[in-house]
Amino acid sequence: MALMITDECINCDVCLPECPNEAISQGDEIYIIDPNKCTECVGHFDTPQCVEVCPVDCIPKNPSYPETPEQLQEKFLRLTVEK
């Protein structure tokens, strides 16, 4: 599943540079994650890097975008081919 950033986000800016897929951007009030680009760092790292660095633990899985590890791997491959 793609990740999401909740309204507990404090806009600390640490997640933005950590995303290898450039899925994180500044929204109107808090950072947002593009579910079409988020692979939970599958293909890059063993764990989601934004979750690792978030000081307030506001990046859960997005229940609106259920994906299997295989689907995340396919998305990773598609995104890396597009670059």
C-alpha positions as CSV (number, residue, x, y, z in Angstrom):
1,M,0.0,0.0,0.0
2,A,1.1,3.5,-0.5
3,L,1.8,5.6,2.5
4,M,0.1,8.7,3.6
5,I,0.9,11.7,5.8
6,T,-1.7,12.5,8.5
7,D,-2.6,16.0,9.8
8,E,-0.2,15.3,12.8
9,C,2.6,16.4,10.4
10,I,4.6,19.3,11.7
11,N,6.2,20.2,8.4
12,C,9.7,19.5,9.6
13,D,10.9,18.8,6.1
14,V,12.9,15.6,6.9
15,C,10.8,13.2,4.8
16,L,11.0,15.1,1.6
17,P,14.6,14.4,0.6
18,E,14.4,10.8,1.8
19,C,11.9,9.6,-0.8
20,P,13.7,7.9,-3.6
21,N,10.6,8.1,-5.9
22,E,10.0,11.8,-5.3
23,A,6.5,10.9,-4.1
24,I,6.4,13.5,-1.3
25,S,5.6,17.1,-1.9
26,Q,4.4,20.1,0.0
27,G,0.6,20.3,0.1
28,D,-1.6,23.2,1.1
29,E,-1.0,22.7,4.9
30,I,1.1,19.5,5.3
31,Y,3.3,17.3,3.1
32,I,1.5,14.8,0.9
33,I,2.4,11.5,-0.7
34,D,1.5,10.7,-4.3
35,P,0.1,7.1,-4.1
36,N,1.1,6.6,-7.8
37,K,4.7,7.1,-6.9
38,C,4.9,5.6,-3.4
39,T,6.4,2.1,-3.3
40,E,7.1,2.1,0.5
41,C,10.7,2.2,-0.7
42,V,10.4,-1.3,-2.2
43,G,13.2,-1.7,-4.6
44,H,15.3,0.9,-2.9
45,F,15.4,0.1,0.8
46,D,14.1,-2.5,3.3
47,T,11.9,0.0,5.1
48,P,10.1,3.2,4.1
49,Q,12.7,6.0,4.7
50,C,10.1,8.7,5.4
51,V,8.8,6.6,8.3
52,E,12.3,6.0,9.6
53,V,13.0,9.8,9.8
54,C,9.6,11.1,10.9
55,P,9.9,12.5,14.4
56,V,6.1,12.4,15.0
57,D,5.1,9.1,13.6
58,C,2.5,10.5,11.2
59,I,3.1,8.3,8.1
60,P,0.9,5.2,8.2
61,K,-0.2,3.0,5.3
62,N,-2.9,4.5,3.2
63,P,-6.0,2.1,3.4
64,S,-7.3,3.6,0.2
65,Y,-4.5,2.1,-1.8
66,P,-4.0,-1.6,-0.8
67,E,-1.1,-3.1,-2.6
68,T,0.8,-6.4,-2.2
69,P,4.6,-6.4,-2.0
70,E,4.6,-7.8,-5.6
71,Q,2.5,-4.9,-6.8
72,L,4.8,-2.4,-5.1
73,Q,7.8,-4.1,-6.8
74,E,6.0,-3.8,-10.2
75,K,5.3,-0.1,-9.5
76,F,9.0,0.4,-8.6
77,L,10.1,-1.3,-11.9
78,R,7.6,0.9,-13.9
79,L,8.8,4.1,-12.1
80,T,12.5,3.3,-12.7
81,V,12.0,2.5,-16.4
82,E,10.2,5.9,-16.8
83,K,13.2,7.8,-15.4
